[in-house]
Amino acid sequence: MSTACPECESPVQPPGDARVSELIECPGCRSELEVIALTPIALALAPDPEEDWGE
Amino acid sequence: MTGSIAGPAGVALLASRIRADDKRILAALERRRIPVEHVDTRRLTFSAQAVGAPWRLVLNREISATRARYAAHCLEHAGVLVVNSAAATDVCADKWLTTLALRREGVPTPRTSLALTPEAALRELDSFGYPAVLKPLTSSWGRRVSLLREPDAARAVLEHCAALPSPQAQLIYLQEYVEKPGRDIRVVVIGGRPVAASYRVAVDDWRCNVALGALSLPCPVTPELAKVAMAAAGAVRSDIAGVDVIEDGDGELLVLEVNHNVEFSGMQQAHGDRIDLAEELADHLLTRYGEQP
């Protein structure tokens, strides 16, 4: 099921095995998007990386 | 404890963002028929009075080092087995504490110093020598890691450090710059066993972080590499560890750091179907899960 990018409204097709909190890239504007719900699929702009993020 | 607790799952994978590695781990655990759920760290709160949690084991994959550390302590306080442990996460999340732990156990590292102010760092560099590498204590992916080739560059970088608002940014971690063959080595150690290694070959950068575009290529786990990687993971008491190793001009292996929240997509791609790191990790978690009462 596709949905619209919250940034540019391009259609975005998350993978079939998408999980909540997974990150995907909008094919239209290259924004990093976070899957925030699965049924129905909902996307939000992913938060910017913070100083203490990493491995 | 409150948050997105969906039920009495046996294992929780704690993460505020699900990376490809995390999806592979979740799938590998599900194939083993362990009750597993993803728990979004951003939604959790903990009560100091509460004892008990709905999971027997938590795999801590939180991307924020601060949240990872505090979540690990809270969960252990509630009686949950956390992998990696809070103590290991504390050490690995701080490069200086990692260096101290490695040195205590006799693990070879490059020469390293900590200056408690940027001004002290500039004075220290007179005797420490150039080139030197300045690293933030808590950052990852090579961010703000600076190569100081001479005093003018050091002065400029240290002025920027002094202007940063975080008190921790005023602590200056200095490491000897080791001439390397354009690459370093990442070894994944799981349960004390070096499972796989990859060369990380720098591309258009002196740093070898995959996040900065370095290429991952398969690396054989030689007995020497296995020995130093196991010693490093043991020194920081890390159940699952990404050990970064550098080869100096004499071929000696030196440990740069140990990562507690290992990203292994690059290494997995490098090894193809010869090894499955998510499966290895799930096997280890299954063992630890079985050890719990």
Interface residues (C-beta under 8 A of the other chain):
Chain A: D17 R19 V20 S21 E22 L23 E34 V35 A46 E50 E51 D52 W53 G54 E55
Chain B: A15 S16 R17 I18 R19 K23 L26 A27 H38 D40 I63 S64 A65 T66 A93 T138 S139 S140 W141 R143 S166 G242 N259 H260 N261 V262 E263
